[in-house]
Amino acid sequence: MESNTTRGGISIELEHIFPIIKKWLYSEKEIFLREIVSNACDAITKLRRLVSLGEAGGIELGEQKIRVILDEKASTITVTDTGIGMTEEELKKYICQIALSGALDFIQKYEGTEADPQQNGIIGHFGLGFYSSFMVSDTVDVITRSYTGSPVIKWTCTDEGNYEITPDYDDEEGLVGSFGTAVVMHINDEGKEFLSPWKLRDVLEKYCAFMPEEIYFEEAGKEEEKKDKKDKDKEPEAPKPVNDTHPLWLKNPSDCTDEEYKEFYRKVFKDWKEPLFHIHLKADYPLNFKGILYFPRIGSEFESLEGQVKLYYNQVFVADNIKEVIPEYLLMLKGVLDCPELPLNVSRSYLQNSGYVSKISAHITKKVADKLNSMFTQDRKSYEGIWRDLKTFVEYGCLRDQKFYDRVKDTILLEQTGGEFKTIDEYLESAKEKHENKIYYANDKVAQSGYIRMFNDQGIDIVLLDRIIDSQFINVIEQNREGVKFVRVDSEIADDLKGDGEIKELPKVAELLKKVAGEKLTVKFDRLKDEKIPAILNVSEEGRRMNDMMAMYRMDGMPLDETLIMNLSSPLTGKLADEIENGREEAAETMARQIYRLAALSQRQLTSEELVDFLSDSYKILGMIN
């Protein structure tokens, strides 16, 4: 049976594809400079490879470099390299055909068809990067001379896709020298911002700061001006490259000093506060990535916790803080990651579905946990010294990732109100005779000082949990450690605080306290060892935690049930009972209000109305003193 199937190839009309390239090739126009400079790096890398293989006809490499030349008057940006160059045939093949990669052809020819582009230091292999120049240019010139000794060729193309080739071009300016390529971009109105030397230098420092070939930035005409102004007897300063061709993350950790790590941190992140410590990552097969992560010094939990992890591809900047590569809770760190197996132009959807990316993320998490554990084991005193800086990060990581908690659980520290530190196991072991599986804590060292003193007097250590995240973090520990319970010092009276003697009810005292403080108040009677305290105000741990959680979500909390524990061992409790029995109602009410509000002050802030009455009664009591 005869088939009616028709086959063919998709055709592309140049005048239609060029406007798309100009507008949609990259989300940020400034990336054009990264692409053109990357191509220049590749050209030099190719030439080096040919020389090493003996394929370059006896060429001896001199000082290989890239120049970025800004000419504000001519409205041009020129990028030159001392690389492999092109013949007329190669220029027609690779420049006149969109998406045909000269890099891939080179690798397949000289490295074998199965060679991995990333292992050869070749940056580009998509065949589109060059055309990013048209995002900011109305005309682009390519002036090139092949290392084979062929004549200089000039290729000129407009933003409409029309080009002309001039063979045997007279390179009067000497842009390409013995061999190499110059890309001259005639900047259009949309790209005028890049004619600013400050803007162009900023883009170079952002995208090209660590490219593998030396890059020099020049302003046309400026060098002559400098020479005229300088003392002719003095030697001119040698120009300095704008990039570091061998960044710290490529070196072996054993070859790097602490000062080098700190200097790198200051240079890259412009942060003059020394980091707490660093982690040098060097993963080989099958992950193949390198990097350095720094733990910045955080002044308080309210300081911005947003870090800056820069993603690189073969030393070429790709993006900041790619959440798919770095776990969310590690984004407060600062650092660099060089992942040569990621595409240079990554998309969110690619990263979200990449097995390589998920393995990188897991590897980084493990290395961070390993570093924390080794610091705790090898130098606990120093670890304790930076714990308050680490605490928020560690707790947030435990909240977000169960595996991270499992790895660091033995090095989580509990800071006590006296300044000492204990692990969870150490605290529970020391407390098992007095309050097994209970961890007593305070979240306000000053406001709860009365409670803290009572517990400390009985040999009970109090943990300080004074940050917002603590209220959520203790839930993680309780869920992972069966039977362990965190109890705030104002939630219950520990057995060790209680004294001996008869416990009796004083109904009239309870009734009066409810009258002055509100009928919802629960009044109980007990005996405490500390006779100086007439009453303690307790609030349920569960109810307060629920209110804390609702506050985090900006929801109104529920009214908390308060329990006032009257201390039968205190003389003031007996005196209040006597005042009631003797019919001195006004004095009894004043005394009852003061006892309640003094207890409340140790547990919470007084309302404005309570504070006014408290001050009024205080002045009244002072007036009664003879």
KOLVO-762720 format. One line per field, with one value per residue (C-alpha): residue number from 1; residue in three letters; z, y, x. Coordinates in steps of 0.02 Angstrom, whole numbers, padded with zeros to 5 digits. Example, Ala and Ser with C-alpha at 12.3 -4.5 7.8 and 13.67 -1.06 7.14 Angstrom:
BEGIN
resi: [1	2]
resn: [ALA	SER]
up: [00390	00357]
north: [-00225	-00053]
east: [00615	00684]
This chain:
BEGIN
resi: [1	2	3	4	5	6	7	8	9	10	11	12	13	14	15	16	17	18	19	20	21	22	23	24	25	26	27	28	29	30	31	32	33	34	35	36	37	38	39	40	41	42	43	44	45	46	47	48	49	50	51	52	53	54	55	56	57	58	59	60	61	62	63	64	65	66	67	68	69	70	71	72	73	74	75	76	77	78	79	80	81	82	83	84	85	86	87	88	89	90	91	92	93	94	95	96	97	98	99	100	101	102	103	104	105	106	107	108	109	110	111	112	113	114	115	116	117	118	119	120	121	122	123	124	125	126	127	128	129	130	131	132	133	134	135	136	137	138	139	140	141	142	143	144	145	146	147	148	149	150	151	152	153	154	155	156	157	158	159	160	161	162	163	164	165	166	167	168	169	170	171	172	173	174	175	176	177	178	179	180	181	182	183	184	185	186	187	188	189	190	191	192	193	194	195	196	197	198	199	200	201	202	203	204	205	206	207	208	209	210	211	212	213	214	215	216	217	218	219	220	221	222	223	224	225	226	227	228	229	230	231	232	233	234	235	236	237	238	239	240	241	242	243	244	245	246	247	248	249	250	251	252	253	254	255	256	257	258	259	260	261	262	263	264	265	266	267	268	269	270	271	272	273	274	275	276	277	278	279	280	281	282	283	284	285	286	287	288	289	290	291	292	293	294	295	296	297	298	299	300	301	302	303	304	305	306	307	308	309	310	311	312	313	314	315	316	317	318	319	320	321	322	323	324	325	326	327	328	329	330	331	332	333	334	335	336	337	338	339	340	341	342	343	344	345	346	347	348	349	350	351	352	353	354	355	356	357	358	359	360	361	362	363	364	365	366	367	368	369	370	371	372	373	374	375	376	377	378	379	380	381	382	383	384	385	386	387	388	389	390	391	392	393	394	395	396	397	398	399	400	401	402	403	404	405	406	407	408	409	410	411	412	413	414	415	416	417	418	419	420	421	422	423	424	425	426	427	428	429	430	431	432	433	434	435	436	437	438	439	440	441	442	443	444	445	446	447	448	449	450	451	452	453	454	455	456	457	458	459	460	461	462	463	464	465	466	467	468	469	470	471	472	473	474	475	476	477	478	479	480	481	482	483	484	485	486	487	488	489	490	491	492	493	494	495	496	497	498	499	500	501	502	503	504	505	506	507	508	509	510	511	512	513	514	515	516	517	518	519	520	521	522	523	524	525	526	527	528	529	530	531	532	533	534	535	536	537	538	539	540	541	542	543	544	545	546	547	548	549	550	551	552	553	554	555	556	557	558	559	560	561	562	563	564	565	566	567	568	569	570	571	572	573	574	575	576	577	578	579	580	581	582	583	584	585	586	587	588	589	590	591	592	593	594	595	596	597	598	599	600	601	602	603	604	605	606	607	608	609	610	611	612	613	614	615	616	617	618	619	620	621	622	623	624	625	626]
resn: [MET	GLU	SER	ASN	THR	THR	ARG	GLY	GLY	ILE	SER	ILE	GLU	LEU	GLU	HIS	ILE	PHE	PRO	ILE	ILE	LYS	LYS	TRP	LEU	TYR	SER	GLU	LYS	GLU	ILE	PHE	LEU	ARG	GLU	ILE	VAL	SER	ASN	ALA	CYS	ASP	ALA	ILE	THR	LYS	LEU	ARG	ARG	LEU	VAL	SER	LEU	GLY	GLU	ALA	GLY	GLY	ILE	GLU	LEU	GLY	GLU	GLN	LYS	ILE	ARG	VAL	ILE	LEU	ASP	GLU	LYS	ALA	SER	THR	ILE	THR	VAL	THR	ASP	THR	GLY	ILE	GLY	MET	THR	GLU	GLU	GLU	LEU	LYS	LYS	TYR	ILE	CYS	GLN	ILE	ALA	LEU	SER	GLY	ALA	LEU	ASP	PHE	ILE	GLN	LYS	TYR	GLU	GLY	THR	GLU	ALA	ASP	PRO	GLN	GLN	ASN	GLY	ILE	ILE	GLY	HIS	PHE	GLY	LEU	GLY	PHE	TYR	SER	SER	PHE	MET	VAL	SER	ASP	THR	VAL	ASP	VAL	ILE	THR	ARG	SER	TYR	THR	GLY	SER	PRO	VAL	ILE	LYS	TRP	THR	CYS	THR	ASP	GLU	GLY	ASN	TYR	GLU	ILE	THR	PRO	ASP	TYR	ASP	ASP	GLU	GLU	GLY	LEU	VAL	GLY	SER	PHE	GLY	THR	ALA	VAL	VAL	MET	HIS	ILE	ASN	ASP	GLU	GLY	LYS	GLU	PHE	LEU	SER	PRO	TRP	LYS	LEU	ARG	ASP	VAL	LEU	GLU	LYS	TYR	CYS	ALA	PHE	MET	PRO	GLU	GLU	ILE	TYR	PHE	GLU	GLU	ALA	GLY	LYS	GLU	GLU	GLU	LYS	LYS	ASP	LYS	LYS	ASP	LYS	ASP	LYS	GLU	PRO	GLU	ALA	PRO	LYS	PRO	VAL	ASN	ASP	THR	HIS	PRO	LEU	TRP	LEU	LYS	ASN	PRO	SER	ASP	CYS	THR	ASP	GLU	GLU	TYR	LYS	GLU	PHE	TYR	ARG	LYS	VAL	PHE	LYS	ASP	TRP	LYS	GLU	PRO	LEU	PHE	HIS	ILE	HIS	LEU	LYS	ALA	ASP	TYR	PRO	LEU	ASN	PHE	LYS	GLY	ILE	LEU	TYR	PHE	PRO	ARG	ILE	GLY	SER	GLU	PHE	GLU	SER	LEU	GLU	GLY	GLN	VAL	LYS	LEU	TYR	TYR	ASN	GLN	VAL	PHE	VAL	ALA	ASP	ASN	ILE	LYS	GLU	VAL	ILE	PRO	GLU	TYR	LEU	LEU	MET	LEU	LYS	GLY	VAL	LEU	ASP	CYS	PRO	GLU	LEU	PRO	LEU	ASN	VAL	SER	ARG	SER	TYR	LEU	GLN	ASN	SER	GLY	TYR	VAL	SER	LYS	ILE	SER	ALA	HIS	ILE	THR	LYS	LYS	VAL	ALA	ASP	LYS	LEU	ASN	SER	MET	PHE	THR	GLN	ASP	ARG	LYS	SER	TYR	GLU	GLY	ILE	TRP	ARG	ASP	LEU	LYS	THR	PHE	VAL	GLU	TYR	GLY	CYS	LEU	ARG	ASP	GLN	LYS	PHE	TYR	ASP	ARG	VAL	LYS	ASP	THR	ILE	LEU	LEU	GLU	GLN	THR	GLY	GLY	GLU	PHE	LYS	THR	ILE	ASP	GLU	TYR	LEU	GLU	SER	ALA	LYS	GLU	LYS	HIS	GLU	ASN	LYS	ILE	TYR	TYR	ALA	ASN	ASP	LYS	VAL	ALA	GLN	SER	GLY	TYR	ILE	ARG	MET	PHE	ASN	ASP	GLN	GLY	ILE	ASP	ILE	VAL	LEU	LEU	ASP	ARG	ILE	ILE	ASP	SER	GLN	PHE	ILE	ASN	VAL	ILE	GLU	GLN	ASN	ARG	GLU	GLY	VAL	LYS	PHE	VAL	ARG	VAL	ASP	SER	GLU	ILE	ALA	ASP	ASP	LEU	LYS	GLY	ASP	GLY	GLU	ILE	LYS	GLU	LEU	PRO	LYS	VAL	ALA	GLU	LEU	LEU	LYS	LYS	VAL	ALA	GLY	GLU	LYS	LEU	THR	VAL	LYS	PHE	ASP	ARG	LEU	LYS	ASP	GLU	LYS	ILE	PRO	ALA	ILE	LEU	ASN	VAL	SER	GLU	GLU	GLY	ARG	ARG	MET	ASN	ASP	MET	MET	ALA	MET	TYR	ARG	MET	ASP	GLY	MET	PRO	LEU	ASP	GLU	THR	LEU	ILE	MET	ASN	LEU	SER	SER	PRO	LEU	THR	GLY	LYS	LEU	ALA	ASP	GLU	ILE	GLU	ASN	GLY	ARG	GLU	GLU	ALA	ALA	GLU	THR	MET	ALA	ARG	GLN	ILE	TYR	ARG	LEU	ALA	ALA	LEU	SER	GLN	ARG	GLN	LEU	THR	SER	GLU	GLU	LEU	VAL	ASP	PHE	LEU	SER	ASP	SER	TYR	LYS	ILE	LEU	GLY	MET	ILE	ASN]
up: [00000	-00053	00087	00078	00212	00176	00258	00268	00374	00471	00382	00472	00393	00455	00462	00583	00697	00729	00820	00930	00970	01013	01132	01205	01194	01374	01512	01553	01418	01515	01484	01309	01381	01473	01310	01202	01332	01358	01171	01181	01325	01222	01075	01184	01264	01091	01036	01194	01161	00981	01036	01166	01033	00910	00790	00785	00663	00786	00861	01029	01147	01221	01343	01306	01355	01319	01302	01326	01248	01274	01151	01212	01066	00934	01037	01023	01139	01071	01138	01071	01104	01060	01022	00878	00756	00603	00419	00296	00280	00470	00487	00359	00444	00626	00621	00474	00539	00699	00833	00751	00886	00839	01015	00993	00823	00900	01045	00932	00815	00943	01098	01024	00998	01176	01258	01388	01346	01529	01555	01420	01498	01349	01406	01260	01157	01103	00955	01013	01130	00994	00938	01110	01046	00941	01100	01122	00947	00779	00690	00740	00659	00676	00628	00635	00581	00597	00684	00517	00446	00330	00295	00409	00371	00419	00438	00464	00504	00542	00667	00518	00483	00326	00321	00209	00214	00171	00135	00153	00273	00320	00511	00537	00722	00749	00841	00800	00783	00724	00758	00857	00845	00883	00903	00880	00940	00881	01025	00988	01088	01195	01249	01287	01473	01433	01362	01541	01600	01776	01710	01594	01730	01848	01721	01696	01883	01900	01761	01720	01887	01884	01700	01659	01544	01593	01548	01535	01529	01428	01384	01212	01225	01415	01414	01314	01435	01583	01500	01471	01653	01732	01767	01612	01720	01812	01746	01699	01805	01721	01682	01796	01742	01808	01847	01950	01831	01967	02104	02276	02253	02118	02239	02360	02534	02605	02497	02559	02714	02832	02776	02593	02635	02728	02589	02459	02566	02581	02396	02332	02458	02511	02691	02814	02959	02969	02934	03073	02970	02796	02708	02554	02440	02314	02246	02108	02009	01996	02057	01993	02073	02182	02294	02459	02582	02721	02880	02901	03073	03117	03246	03293	03229	03164	03052	02871	02856	02666	02610	02437	02355	02180	02050	01919	01766	01726	01816	01725	01835	01807	01947	02130	02255	02147	02274	02181	02202	02381	02511	02568	02746	02681	02580	02729	02693	02575	02450	02274	02185	02018	01936	01761	01727	01737	01576	01567	01544	01676	01693	01851	01777	01728	01901	01987	01888	01883	01977	01973	02062	02198	02230	02244	02369	02474	02467	02527	02670	02725	02716	02819	02953	02952	02977	03127	03205	03179	03256	03408	03427	03394	03479	03585	03673	03508	03449	03605	03573	03406	03452	03468	03290	03229	03331	03218	03063	03145	03218	03053	02962	03086	03061	02872	02849	02957	02885	02936	03113	03121	03072	03195	03341	03451	03428	03464	03618	03753	03826	04011	04097	04185	04018	04017	03872	03874	03740	03759	03821	03947	04016	04033	04116	04245	04282	04288	04478	04500	04345	04226	04041	04080	04014	04107	04008	04010	03860	03950	04068	04149	04162	04225	04342	04496	04431	04373	04546	04629	04515	04529	04719	04712	04594	04437	04280	04167	03978	03889	03733	03692	03503	03407	03315	03481	03512	03351	03371	03539	03453	03339	03487	03577	03420	03398	03580	03657	03830	03829	03870	03873	04014	04038	04215	04235	04176	04330	04500	04500	04643	04706	04735	04852	05040	05179	05281	05275	05116	05157	05061	05105	05020	05072	05008	04842	04829	04859	04732	04600	04643	04616	04469	04376	04396	04263	04377	04453	04632	04712	04873	04898	05002	04926	05001	04966	05099	05026	04876	04920	04752	04580	04422	04305	04126	04035	03922	03786	03781	03774	03636	03534	03555	03505	03346	03305	03332	03203	03077	03134	03207	03370	03511	03636	03813	03923	04081	04228	04388	04542	04666	04841	04946	05117	05181	05152	05300	05177	05135	05320	05341	05195	05274	05441	05358	05284	05449	05543	05420	05353	05176	05097	05161	05111	04933	04913	04975	04863	04709	04744	04771	04606	04505	04575	04523	04351	04328	04335	04201	04080	04051	04145	04045	04049	04170	04283	04284	04334	04478	04529	04542	04636	04764	04781	04826	04948	05035	05047	05130	05263	05321	05486]
north: [00000	00168	00291	00476	00521	00680	00718	00878	00994	01148	01306	01467	01638	01745	01907	01824	01735	01886	01990	01838	01821	02005	02001	01827	01741	01791	01867	01994	02097	02110	01925	01970	02016	01850	01757	01853	01844	01658	01630	01721	01607	01455	01517	01526	01356	01277	01351	01288	01115	01114	01170	01031	00904	00969	01020	01206	01211	01253	01404	01456	01530	01698	01796	01743	01871	01948	02135	02222	02395	02529	02674	02793	02914	02779	02690	02524	02383	02272	02103	02035	01870	01789	01625	01504	01626	01573	01545	01611	01437	01418	01592	01550	01384	01438	01622	01621	01472	01493	01357	01267	01249	01263	01205	01037	01012	01048	00928	00788	00811	00824	00736	00597	00583	00525	00666	00770	00957	01005	00906	01006	01176	01227	01344	01361	01222	01279	01391	01535	01638	01746	01809	01884	02029	02083	02112	02275	02307	02362	02303	02178	02159	02003	02026	01864	01780	01593	01520	01432	01597	01637	01821	01931	01921	02043	01991	02127	02092	02203	02166	02116	01969	02037	02011	02041	01963	02059	01943	02008	02143	02276	02268	02442	02445	02279	02203	02023	02027	01864	01766	01786	01866	02034	02060	02242	02282	02445	02481	02530	02645	02499	02457	02633	02596	02481	02626	02681	02620	02592	02487	02385	02353	02302	02174	02106	02088	02001	01873	01860	01883	01705	01659	01552	01679	01850	01989	02172	02317	02469	02636	02700	02857	02847	02769	02915	03039	02949	02951	03139	03172	03058	03100	03045	02990	02862	02689	02666	02541	02375	02346	02222	02095	02115	01930	01794	01651	01523	01553	01480	01344	01260	01237	01093	01139	01089	01222	01364	01469	01542	01716	01668	01606	01768	01876	01781	01807	01995	02012	01915	01968	02141	02090	02150	02047	01889	01731	01604	01466	01392	01226	01188	01070	00960	00821	00708	00575	00554	00730	00834	01004	01119	01266	01356	01393	01521	01539	01728	01807	01849	01985	01938	01836	01996	02033	01982	01796	01801	01742	01737	01576	01610	01473	01455	01348	01317	01480	01578	01659	01591	01652	01697	01585	01449	01372	01208	01181	01244	01183	01327	01327	01343	01499	01605	01548	01638	01551	01492	01330	01282	01148	01108	00978	01104	01194	01373	01437	01343	01347	01321	01173	01090	01110	01048	00886	00856	00706	00785	00940	00840	00742	00904	00970	00810	00810	00991	00955	00809	00911	01052	00929	00842	01009	01053	00883	00891	01065	01004	00852	00932	01101	01110	01270	01365	01283	01345	01517	01532	01433	01585	01633	01456	01422	01499	01417	01244	01253	01310	01169	01042	01112	01097	00933	00778	00705	00861	00846	00663	00710	00854	00803	00755	00924	01034	01138	01203	01367	01385	01547	01545	01543	01361	01242	01062	00943	00874	00708	00795	00900	00751	00645	00779	00809	00631	00621	00782	00793	00648	00686	00866	01014	01174	01333	01521	01634	01799	01796	01962	01950	01771	01799	01762	01590	01556	01596	01479	01335	01372	01376	01196	01144	01142	01211	01320	01322	01490	01486	01670	01670	01660	01501	01411	01386	01283	01197	01118	01030	00944	00878	00819	00728	00642	00599	00497	00554	00715	00871	01055	01152	01338	01392	01479	01330	01218	01200	01069	00943	01002	01177	01113	01115	01005	01034	01028	01087	01170	01273	01454	01484	01667	01707	01622	01715	01885	01851	01808	01968	02079	01982	01911	01762	01662	01654	01483	01492	01346	01326	01239	01251	01311	01298	01483	01576	01748	01721	01735	01678	01610	01635	01484	01472	01308	01259	01192	01346	01467	01368	01372	01561	01576	01479	01585	01742	01681	01673	01845	01771	01825	01703	01634	01703	01602	01517	01579	01482	01578	01465	01541	01491	01430	01442	01631	01744	01860	01724	01706	01895	01910	01777	01872	02037	01952	01868	02034	02124	02245	02233	02384	02331	02150	02200	02312	02171	02041	02153	02181	01995	01951	02090	02054	01872	01929	02042	01888	01803	01939	02124	02209	02287	02477	02471	02345	02452	02611	02520	02436	02603	02681	02540	02546	02731	02696	02559	02673	02805	02680	02653	02744]
east: [00000	00072	00112	00070	00199	00297	00463	00563	00666	00610	00664	00713	00707	00851	00754	00632	00757	00869	00737	00703	00888	00902	00755	00746	00916	00958	00853	00989	01073	01235	01267	01327	01497	01510	01475	01598	01737	01701	01723	01890	01943	01896	01998	02154	02116	02103	02269	02356	02286	02347	02520	02527	02476	02607	02471	02510	02654	02791	02702	02774	02647	02688	02581	02404	02273	02104	02075	01909	01921	01790	01783	01649	01673	01653	01516	01607	01658	01796	01850	02015	02103	02269	02186	02165	02085	01984	02011	01882	01809	01793	01718	01583	01550	01541	01490	01371	01273	01173	01189	01335	01466	01649	01692	01607	01688	01858	01832	01772	01919	02059	01990	01883	01696	01664	01761	01673	01676	01688	01847	01936	01908	01800	01663	01543	01468	01296	01339	01229	01337	01415	01244	01211	01317	01168	01067	01164	01233	01165	01324	01458	01629	01735	01917	02016	02177	02203	02355	02389	02455	02309	02269	02165	01979	01843	01661	01530	01347	01198	01061	00951	01066	01148	01336	01486	01660	01818	01967	02145	02083	02211	02212	02287	02246	02333	02186	02231	02420	02500	02341	02182	02010	01933	01745	01696	01520	01443	01327	01147	01032	00968	01145	01208	01222	01369	01469	01500	01672	01601	01458	01568	01697	01558	01493	01668	01695	01528	01541	01725	01814	01882	01892	02045	02132	02196	02074	02126	02005	02056	01977	02025	02131	02148	02321	02391	02311	02391	02562	02551	02505	02636	02815	02910	03056	02949	02917	02733	02639	02610	02426	02338	02208	02032	02019	02102	02140	02171	02041	02060	01929	02037	02182	02205	02144	02313	02396	02284	02314	02183	02233	02204	02030	01990	02060	01958	01802	01833	01868	01718	01585	01647	01614	01746	01679	01780	01681	01664	01745	01746	01721	01827	01729	01816	01707	01773	01683	01537	01489	01636	01618	01722	01689	01710	01571	01587	01486	01462	01458	01278	01254	01076	00930	00851	00999	00974	01006	01015	01185	01261	01315	01383	01365	01503	01528	01712	01755	01619	01486	01310	01197	01177	01087	01014	00896	00890	01078	01094	00969	00859	00925	01104	01067	01118	01296	01414	01523	01560	01519	01596	01490	01557	01425	01284	01239	01301	01124	01027	00839	00739	00646	00810	00882	00725	00731	00918	00986	01158	01092	01004	01165	01264	01137	01147	01338	01347	01227	01335	01496	01421	01364	01533	01620	01511	01542	01730	01739	01642	01754	01923	01904	01747	01797	01809	01647	01559	01631	01539	01384	01271	01320	01288	01133	01000	01074	01086	00911	00836	00926	00857	00682	00695	00790	00774	00935	01030	00960	01012	01189	01214	01103	01251	01336	01184	01223	01106	01165	01127	01081	01250	01342	01396	01355	01295	01238	01062	01132	01245	01100	00984	01118	01158	00974	00906	00906	00807	00696	00720	00686	00636	00733	00689	00716	00691	00667	00698	00845	00797	00608	00615	00763	00657	00609	00787	00855	00731	00781	00968	00956	00898	01038	00931	01012	00906	00931	00919	00809	00792	00765	00603	00654	00686	00500	00489	00656	00614	00470	00596	00695	00537	00479	00647	00682	00545	00493	00597	00498	00547	00463	00479	00520	00352	00249	00258	00338	00473	00465	00634	00563	00429	00450	00384	00229	00040	-00048	-00212	-00339	-00376	-00545	-00561	-00386	-00427	-00591	-00508	-00371	-00501	-00593	-00441	-00364	-00514	-00628	-00533	-00381	-00350	-00282	-00190	-00093	00074	00232	00396	00568	00595	00494	00532	00416	00231	00163	00211	00110	00111	00047	00021	00166	00051	-00061	00085	00171	00011	00004	00187	00153	00000	00102	00230	00089	00025	-00133	-00213	-00181	-00306	-00317	-00199	-00259	-00157	-00130	-00073	00019	00011	00161	00100	00279	00282	00236	00147	00020	-00022	-00030	-00152	-00262	-00255	-00304	-00458	-00506	-00489	-00605	-00475	-00545	-00456	-00285	-00319	-00369	-00216	-00104	-00188	-00170	00015	00049	-00037	00047	00220	00195	00134	00286	00399	00296	00239	00220	00079	-00061	-00069	-00216	-00127	00030	-00065	-00150	00013	00103	-00043	-00048	00142	00137	-00005	00095	00247	00137	00085	00265	00297]
